[in-house]
Amino acid sequence: MVDNRKSTVVITGASSGVGLYATKALADRGWYVVMACRNQPKAHQAAQSVGIPLDSYTVMNIDLGNLDSVRQFVKDFRATGKSVDALVCNAAIYMPLLKEPLRSPEGYELSMTTNHLGHFLLCNLMLKDLQRSSAPEKRVVILGTVTHNPNELGGKIPPRPDLGNLEGFADGFKEPVSMINGQKFEPVKAYKDVRLVA
């Protein structure tokens, strides 16, 4: 179906990888893309490096590892007056060499905040904006990986994901809790667990 106006999509983590190439593919198909990224200069440079026309995108600041930044992004987006027709939750961090967990400004384990809590908040805050869209097919897309799937190579390599009884959620992910199952911090498992819960 052809729409005479440009539909708008917000994509997190759009400065590299899947997010960047999704931005290009959608812009090539006539979408206007809001590249929601931590590093705005990097996002601009990345967009230009793959040939995305300047009139097809804008870059806006968001740090999904900081819930206040997520709230500010939503305020800034609303101030543009644009409607949003789709939201693509793509951004993620993976830090397999950490010995101790990093924490968000709110005190939550950082991969949980960035890869799950930040997107959860963003979706909840933008739900009203999506509902107001006149697009016939509004959507939220949440990207993941197969690292949690025991039938895929990434899922076969230890450590295996284990959500336990969600003790980490129950205990709020604040010091000393950093894992979904409430156990000792393990950075690779933290990433796999978060991808499983997403």
PLY file of the C-alpha trace (Angstrom):
ply
format ascii 1.0
element vertex 198
property float x
property float y
property float z
element edge 197
property int vertex1
property int vertex2
end_header
0.00 0.00 0.00
1.42 3.39 -0.97
1.29 6.18 1.61
1.79 9.71 0.29
3.36 10.92 3.53
6.55 9.57 5.03
5.96 7.20 7.91
8.28 7.68 10.88
10.16 4.92 12.63
12.38 5.22 15.72
15.31 2.79 15.76
17.55 2.43 18.81
21.21 1.55 18.31
21.06 2.77 14.71
24.71 3.80 14.36
26.07 0.34 13.51
25.21 -3.23 12.58
21.58 -4.27 12.21
20.31 -0.86 13.37
22.30 1.04 10.73
21.32 -1.26 7.88
17.68 -1.29 9.02
17.85 2.52 8.92
19.17 2.41 5.36
16.63 -0.18 4.20
13.70 1.74 5.68
14.94 5.09 4.35
15.33 3.50 0.90
11.67 2.43 1.16
10.47 5.94 1.96
10.42 5.92 5.76
11.69 8.83 7.82
14.03 7.33 10.44
14.79 8.72 13.87
18.17 7.23 14.74
18.09 6.99 18.56
21.74 6.68 19.61
24.18 7.49 22.42
26.83 8.92 20.10
25.26 11.43 17.72
28.39 12.28 15.67
29.06 8.56 15.13
25.45 8.04 14.00
25.63 10.93 11.50
28.92 9.63 10.13
27.56 6.08 9.88
24.43 7.25 8.05
26.50 9.16 5.53
28.94 6.26 5.09
26.13 4.01 3.82
24.52 6.72 1.71
21.37 7.54 3.65
19.97 10.84 2.28
20.06 13.71 4.79
16.33 14.34 4.37
15.51 10.73 5.36
16.73 10.72 8.94
17.52 12.62 12.06
19.71 11.61 14.99
18.44 12.02 18.53
20.25 11.28 21.77
19.27 8.34 23.96
21.27 6.27 26.42
19.21 3.19 27.23
21.50 2.52 30.20
20.14 5.67 31.85
16.40 5.74 32.43
16.35 9.54 32.74
17.89 9.70 29.25
15.07 7.49 27.95
12.49 9.83 29.48
14.29 12.86 27.99
14.38 11.23 24.55
10.60 10.80 24.62
10.14 14.47 25.64
12.53 15.60 22.89
10.80 13.41 20.31
7.38 14.76 21.24
8.73 18.31 20.94
9.45 17.65 17.23
5.72 17.29 16.60
6.27 14.13 14.53
4.05 11.12 14.89
5.67 7.72 15.30
4.40 4.78 13.28
6.90 2.13 14.34
9.47 1.55 17.06
12.43 -0.79 16.58
14.20 -1.78 19.82
17.62 -2.86 18.60
20.32 -1.35 20.84
22.28 -3.64 23.14
25.58 -3.83 24.95
27.76 -6.91 25.34
30.80 -6.72 27.61
32.08 -10.29 28.07
35.34 -9.35 29.79
33.89 -7.55 32.80
34.92 -8.91 36.20
32.34 -6.93 38.16
28.98 -5.57 37.01
28.65 -1.98 35.86
25.64 -0.07 37.13
23.24 2.43 35.61
22.82 5.80 37.34
19.77 4.26 39.02
21.90 1.40 40.38
20.68 -1.40 38.10
23.09 -3.81 36.41
24.00 -2.09 33.14
23.33 -4.84 30.57
19.89 -5.41 32.13
19.21 -1.66 32.04
20.43 -1.12 28.47
19.19 -4.30 26.86
15.87 -4.66 28.67
14.73 -2.05 31.21
15.53 0.94 28.96
13.62 -0.54 26.05
10.76 -1.59 28.32
10.45 2.00 29.55
10.77 3.41 26.02
7.98 1.15 24.72
5.71 2.04 27.62
6.29 5.77 27.25
5.84 5.75 23.46
2.77 3.52 23.44
0.44 6.55 23.50
2.37 8.09 20.60
2.02 4.89 18.57
-1.70 4.69 19.37
-2.18 8.25 18.05
-0.53 7.34 14.74
-2.83 7.24 11.74
-0.74 4.48 10.13
-2.85 1.40 9.39
-0.18 -0.95 10.75
1.61 0.42 13.80
4.22 -1.86 15.28
6.92 -2.41 17.87
9.80 -4.66 16.86
12.15 -6.05 19.52
15.34 -7.58 18.16
17.15 -10.39 19.89
19.82 -12.96 19.22
19.98 -16.74 19.18
22.59 -16.87 21.96
19.95 -18.09 24.39
18.68 -20.87 22.09
20.20 -24.26 23.03
19.60 -25.46 19.45
21.90 -22.78 18.00
25.70 -22.65 18.21
25.69 -19.57 20.45
23.26 -21.24 22.82
25.38 -24.40 23.07
28.45 -22.55 24.27
28.59 -22.18 28.08
27.48 -20.46 30.13
23.89 -21.40 29.38
21.11 -18.93 30.14
19.18 -19.63 33.33
16.49 -17.32 34.63
15.94 -19.33 37.80
12.80 -18.09 39.50
13.50 -14.51 38.41
15.06 -13.72 41.78
16.96 -10.79 40.25
13.70 -9.13 39.18
12.20 -9.76 42.60
15.25 -8.19 44.28
15.35 -5.18 41.93
18.78 -5.67 40.28
20.44 -3.25 42.67
23.68 -3.91 44.56
24.59 -6.70 45.18
22.08 -8.30 42.77
23.11 -8.32 39.11
21.75 -11.52 37.53
18.18 -12.50 36.67
18.54 -15.71 38.70
20.08 -13.82 41.64
23.42 -15.66 41.34
27.00 -14.35 41.07
27.73 -11.98 38.17
28.85 -13.61 34.92
28.96 -11.14 32.00
28.35 -13.55 29.11
25.48 -15.20 30.94
24.07 -11.76 31.83
23.83 -10.94 28.11
22.28 -14.32 27.25
19.79 -14.09 30.10
18.66 -10.61 29.09
18.20 -11.73 25.49
16.14 -14.68 26.70
13.86 -12.46 28.78
13.41 -9.96 25.93
0 1
1 2
2 3
3 4
4 5
5 6
6 7
7 8
8 9
9 10
10 11
11 12
12 13
13 14
14 15
15 16
16 17
17 18
18 19
19 20
20 21
21 22
22 23
23 24
24 25
25 26
26 27
27 28
28 29
29 30
30 31
31 32
32 33
33 34
34 35
35 36
36 37
37 38
38 39
39 40
40 41
41 42
42 43
43 44
44 45
45 46
46 47
47 48
48 49
49 50
50 51
51 52
52 53
53 54
54 55
55 56
56 57
57 58
58 59
59 60
60 61
61 62
62 63
63 64
64 65
65 66
66 67
67 68
68 69
69 70
70 71
71 72
72 73
73 74
74 75
75 76
76 77
77 78
78 79
79 80
80 81
81 82
82 83
83 84
84 85
85 86
86 87
87 88
88 89
89 90
90 91
91 92
92 93
93 94
94 95
95 96
96 97
97 98
98 99
99 100
100 101
101 102
102 103
103 104
104 105
105 106
106 107
107 108
108 109
109 110
110 111
111 112
112 113
113 114
114 115
115 116
116 117
117 118
118 119
119 120
120 121
121 122
122 123
123 124
124 125
125 126
126 127
127 128
128 129
129 130
130 131
131 132
132 133
133 134
134 135
135 136
136 137
137 138
138 139
139 140
140 141
141 142
142 143
143 144
144 145
145 146
146 147
147 148
148 149
149 150
150 151
151 152
152 153
153 154
154 155
155 156
156 157
157 158
158 159
159 160
160 161
161 162
162 163
163 164
164 165
165 166
166 167
167 168
168 169
169 170
170 171
171 172
172 173
173 174
174 175
175 176
176 177
177 178
178 179
179 180
180 181
181 182
182 183
183 184
184 185
185 186
186 187
187 188
188 189
189 190
190 191
191 192
192 193
193 194
194 195
195 196
196 197
